[in-house]
Amino acid sequence: MKKLSLYIFLVLTFSLFTSHSFAEKYAVENIDKFKMNKDNELDCNIVNENDSRIKYFGEVNKGDNIDTDWYLFDAWGIKHKRGIEKKYKHGKSLGVCIKKDGTGFYYTAVKSFSAKAGKKQSWVNITSLIGKRAWTGSSGNHYGESNKDFPISIGEIKKFQLAYDYNFKSKGKYNNNITFWLRHHHEERPFIEIMLKFDATAKKHHKKKLKNLKTNNYEFNVYSSKGKEFERKKEGLNYFFSIDAFEKKTKISKDGNYSVDINLKQVFDYLLERKLVKNTDIVPGIEVTTEIWDGIGEMKIKKLKYEIEKGEKLIKYVATAKNKKDNLFQMKSRKYYSISEAEENVLKRCKLFFEPYGKNTQEACYIYSIDKE
């Protein structure tokens, strides 16, 4: 009898232990809180217990204090295999609701643990976008078409100020940042990511320390992954390098209130000085992002406004090539901000075109004219 009682006690104890202690931390508990189409004010990710969206976007119904053109939710860590893809459960691992007027969101997200890296990794981004993304094929970019300030080349920026007032409270690991993805003017995807990080419980950074970035009212510790792009090849993220800039004085606020007013022109001047970017590189827009490792959080955006003043527009050039051995042949270059780049592009393409005809015909390619666009 004593053995039977002991057996029942152990079974019940084990049952209670497995049902509670092994429950995933920060998993969705109230699914109705994160269900899609619950009202016209929120855009949520969960369809039902067996189906949830891992990426979506929408146009912002903006008010007087909001310049956001569109919002983006992306559980990008699933696609890029950061550990979460092995255990992700629809309706359980992640719940997100975004306010359609651009004034905030709330979420809950379990951790993404990479056995290979031996640590938790970020895997969810919730972003307010002004303008467009650097990937020219991004589906949501059409929401930024009406914004006439972007895209813009760095060399055209005369003044650039951003004001961002928000209240953010969270349990778990995250950072709030202002991010720029820049692309070369003739490319379709970015070559650099610049993250200006303010309040954060995640202090991860790349090892290479750069000179501190100083603006009128902020100072950032800056780190770079330039030269280490190959380390992210398996994730499919090796086509760009990152600049992580941590604001030195920003601490976690007990009441959750933060106010950012930053001169972004000084940020780009710093990047130019360090020769990390060129005047001809393209700024497609502004991304104000919460990057999430895990946790429960709520964002209330009180103000997100920018002011930009454009200087003289940079001149673009188009080079035309002809061939001395073929009077009918003519080829134009892409549009470039420098004459030499336009000439190099069209001559390279001309020689490639005449490759089957031999070296002498290739060498007969020449620059016929340079036109301004």
Secondary structure, DSSP 8 states (H G I E B T S, - for coil): -HHHHHHHHHHHHHHHHHHHTTS-TT--S-GGGGBTTS-SSEEESEEETTEE-SEEEEE----TTB---EEEEE-HHHHTTSSGGGT--TTTSEEEEEETTSSEEEEEE---EETTTTEE---EEEEEEEE--SSTT-GGGGGGTT-TT-SEEGGGEEEEEEEEEEEEEEEEEEEEEEEEEEB-TT-SS-SEEEEEEEEES-----SEEEEEEE-SS-EEEEEE-TT-GGGGTTTT-TT-EEEEEEESS----SS-EEEEEEEHHHHHHHHHHTTSS-TT-EE-EEEEEEEEEEEEEEEEEEEEEEEEEE-S----EEEEEEETTEEEEEEE---BSSHHHHHHHHHHHHHHHTGGG-HHHHTTEEEEEEEE-
